[in-house]
Amino acid sequence: MPESHDIQRGDLVAVVRGHECIVNSVGGIPFTVRQVETLAVPGVFLVCQQCRYAERAAGVRYVCDEHGNYLPLSWLMKFPPVEEPGTVEDEKTLAV
């Protein structure tokens, strides 16, 4: 199952694929998911604000970043949660 299926509110994600304008402008920049939505209306398109590229969006699950970009989950990579301090089990001792 692709990593995009388990993205939910509060996750840290970044754009790693998708439309060229989006990848060039916000690709690789982490952001926190505020809400996951599903576009259920037929005939709706996600439209690039820079070049006007359009992609059918009916049934697509997406998030909106702080710049107002609507990003399908399939374009995102979820970062694993950061471990709590003190949870490292294998500590190495280095010889001096």
GUTORLO-295060 format. One line per 4 residues: number of its first residue (from 1); their letters; for each residue x, y negated, z negated of N, C-alpha, C, CB. Coordinates in steps of 0.1 Angstrom, whole numbers, plus 5000, padded with zeros to 4 digits. Glycine has a CB too. Layout:
N
NUM> A> X/Y/Z/X/Y/Z/X/Y/Z/X/Y/Z | ... .
END
This chain:
96
1> MPES> 5009/5012/5000/5000/5000/5000/5009/4988/5000/4990/5000/4988 | 5006/4978/5009/5015/4966/5010/5014/4958/4997/5011/4957/5021 | 5025/4951/4994/5025/4943/4981/5014/4932/4981/5039/4937/4980 | 5009/4928/4992/4999/4917/4992/4985/4922/4985/4996/4913/5006 .
5> HDIQ> 4983/4935/4984/4970/4939/4979/4969/4937/4964/4968/4954/4982 | 4980/4936/4957/4979/4935/4943/4982/4920/4938/4989/4944/4936 | 4982/4911/4947/4984/4897/4943/4971/4892/4937/4988/4888/4956 | 4973/4885/4925/4962/4880/4918/4966/4866/4911/4956/4890/4908 .
9> RGDL> 4956/4860/4905/4958/4847/4899/4969/4848/4888/4945/4843/4892 | 4978/4838/4889/4989/4838/4879/5002/4844/4885/4985/4844/4867 | 5001/4851/4896/5013/4857/4901/5022/4847/4908/5009/4868/4911 | 5035/4850/4907/5045/4841/4914/5048/4848/4928/5059/4840/4906 .
13> VAVV> 5045/4840/4939/5046/4845/4952/5054/4835/4961/5032/4848/4958 | 5058/4839/4973/5064/4830/4983/5060/4835/4997/5079/4830/4982 | 5059/4826/5006/5056/4830/5020/5069/4836/5026/5052/4817/5029 | 5067/4848/5032/5078/4855/5038/5076/4859/5052/5082/4867/5030 .
17> RGHE> 5064/4857/5057/5060/4860/5071/5048/4852/5075/5058/4875/5073 | 5045/4852/5088/5033/4844/5092/5036/4835/5103/5027/4837/5080 | 5028/4825/5104/5029/4814/5115/5042/4806/5113/5017/4805/5114 | 5049/4804/5124/5062/4797/5124/5062/4784/5116/5066/4795/5138 .
21> CIVN> 5052/4775/5118/5052/4762/5111/5052/4764/5096/5040/4754/5116 | 5044/4773/5092/5042/4775/5077/5055/4781/5072/5031/4785/5074 | 5061/4791/5078/5074/4797/5074/5085/4786/5073/5078/4808/5083 | 5085/4778/5083/5096/4767/5084/5094/4757/5073/5096/4760/5097 .
25> SVGG> 5081/4754/5069/5079/4743/5059/5079/4748/5045/5066/4736/5063 | 5073/4759/5042/5072/4764/5028/5077/4778/5026/5057/4763/5024 | 5082/4784/5036/5087/4798/5035/5098/4799/5024/5093/4803/5048 | 5097/4809/5016/5107/4812/5006/5105/4804/4993/5120/4810/5011 .
29> IPFT> 5096/4794/4993/5095/4785/4981/5084/4791/4972/5091/4771/4985 | 5089/4796/4960/5079/4802/4951/5068/4793/4946/5086/4808/4939 | 5056/4798/4944/5045/4791/4938/5036/4800/4931/5037/4782/4949 | 5028/4795/4921/5020/4804/4913/5006/4804/4919/5019/4799/4899 .
33> VRQV> 5000/4816/4921/4986/4817/4926/4976/4812/4916/4984/4832/4930 | 4968/4803/4921/4957/4797/4912/4945/4805/4914/4955/4782/4916 | 4942/4810/4926/4930/4817/4929/4931/4825/4942/4917/4808/4929 | 4925/4836/4943/4925/4844/4955/4910/4844/4960/4929/4859/4953 .
37> ETLA> 4909/4840/4973/4896/4839/4979/4894/4848/4991/4893/4824/4984 | 4882/4851/4995/4880/4859/5007/4871/4850/5016/4873/4872/5004 | 4875/4849/5029/4867/4841/5038/4857/4851/5044/4875/4835/5050 | 4844/4849/5041/4834/4859/5045/4825/4854/5057/4825/4862/5034 .
41> VPGV> 4827/4841/5061/4819/4835/5072/4825/4839/5085/4818/4820/5070 | 4817/4845/5094/4822/4848/5107/4824/4836/5116/4812/4858/5115 | 4834/4836/5124/4837/4825/5133/4846/4814/5127/4825/4819/5137 | 4851/4817/5115/4860/4807/5108/4874/4810/5112/4858/4808/5092 .
45> FLVC> 4882/4800/5113/4897/4801/5117/4905/4794/5107/4899/4796/5131 | 4917/4800/5104/4927/4793/5096/4935/4785/5107/4937/4802/5088 | 4936/4771/5105/4942/4763/5115/4954/4756/5109/4932/4752/5120 | 4966/4757/5116/4978/4750/5112/4976/4735/5113/4990/4755/5120 .
49> QQCR> 4980/4728/5102/4978/4713/5102/4989/4706/5110/4979/4708/5088 | 4999/4713/5114/5010/4707/5122/5008/4709/5137/5024/4713/5118 | 5006/4721/5141/5006/4724/5156/4992/4728/5161/5015/4735/5159 | 4982/4730/5151/4968/4734/5154/4967/4748/5159/4963/4725/5165 .
53> YAER> 4977/4757/5156/4976/4771/5158/4964/4776/5150/4989/4779/5155 | 4956/4785/5156/4944/4790/5149/4944/4805/5149/4931/4785/5155 | 4940/4811/5137/4939/4825/5136/4926/4828/5129/4951/4830/5127 | 4919/4839/5135/4906/4843/5129/4907/4846/5115/4900/4855/5137 .
57> AAGV> 4897/4842/5107/4899/4843/5092/4888/4851/5085/4900/4830/5086 | 4877/4855/5093/4866/4862/5086/4872/4875/5080/4855/4866/5097 | 4869/4877/5067/4873/4888/5059/4887/4888/5054/4872/4900/5068 | 4894/4877/5057/4908/4876/5052/4908/4871/5038/4916/4866/5061 .
61> RYVC> 4916/4878/5030/4919/4873/5016/4931/4864/5017/4922/4885/5006 | 4929/4852/5010/4940/4842/5011/4941/4834/4997/4936/4832/5022 | 4952/4827/4997/4954/4817/4986/4957/4804/4992/4966/4822/4976 | 4955/4793/4984/4958/4780/4988/4969/4775/4980/4945/4770/4988 .
65> DEHG> 4980/4770/4986/4992/4765/4978/4989/4750/4975/5005/4766/4986 | 4999/4744/4967/4997/4731/4963/4998/4720/4974/5008/4727/4952 | 5002/4725/4986/5002/4715/4997/4989/4716/5006/5014/4719/5006 | 4980/4725/5002/4967/4726/5009/4968/4736/5020/4963/4713/5015 .
69> NYLP> 4979/4744/5021/4980/4755/5031/4972/4767/5027/4995/4758/5033 | 4963/4772/5036/4956/4784/5033/4965/4796/5038/4942/4784/5041 | 4969/4805/5029/4979/4815/5032/4973/4829/5030/4991/4813/5024 | 4971/4836/5041/4967/4850/5040/4976/4858/5031/4965/4857/5054 .
73> LSWL> 4971/4867/5023/4979/4875/5014/4989/4883/5021/4970/4884/5006 | 4986/4887/5033/4996/4895/5041/5009/4887/5045/4990/4900/5054 | 5009/4874/5043/5020/4865/5046/5029/4864/5033/5016/4852/5051 | 5024/4868/5022/5031/4866/5009/5039/4878/5004/5021/4861/4999 .
77> MKFP> 5049/4875/4996/5056/4885/4988/5054/4881/4973/5071/4886/4992 | 5051/4891/4965/5049/4889/4951/5062/4891/4944/5038/4898/4945 | 5066/4882/4935/5078/4884/4927/5074/4893/4915/5085/4871/4923 | 5083/4902/4911/5080/4910/4899/5080/4901/4887/5090/4921/4897 .
81> PVEE> 5073/4905/4876/5072/4896/4864/5086/4896/4858/5062/4902/4854 | 5090/4885/4852/5102/4884/4845/5101/4891/4831/5106/4869/4842 | 5111/4899/4828/5111/4907/4816/5112/4897/4804/5122/4917/4815 | 5106/4901/4793/5107/4893/4781/5121/4894/4775/5097/4898/4770 .
85> PGTV> 5126/4884/4769/5139/4884/4763/5140/4896/4753/5143/4871/4756 | 5152/4902/4753/5154/4913/4743/5149/4927/4748/5147/4910/4730 | 5144/4928/4760/5139/4941/4765/5150/4949/4773/5127/4938/4773 | 5162/4943/4774/5172/4951/4781/5177/4962/4773/5184/4941/4785 .
89> EDEK> 5176/4974/4778/5179/4986/4770/5193/4991/4772/5169/4998/4774 | 5199/4989/4784/5213/4993/4786/5222/4982/4785/5214/5000/4800 | 5229/4980/4774/5239/4970/4772/5252/4976/4775/5238/4963/4758 | 5260/4970/4783/5274/4975/4786/5284/4967/4777/5277/4973/4801 .
93> TLAV> 5294/4974/4772/5305/4968/4765/5317/4968/4774/5308/4976/4752 | 5322/4956/4776/5333/4954/4785/5346/4955/4777/5332/4941/4793 | 5356/4962/4783/5369/4963/4776/5377/4950/4779/5377/4975/4782 | 5383/4945/4769/5390/4933/4770/5405/4935/4772/5388/4924/4758 .
END
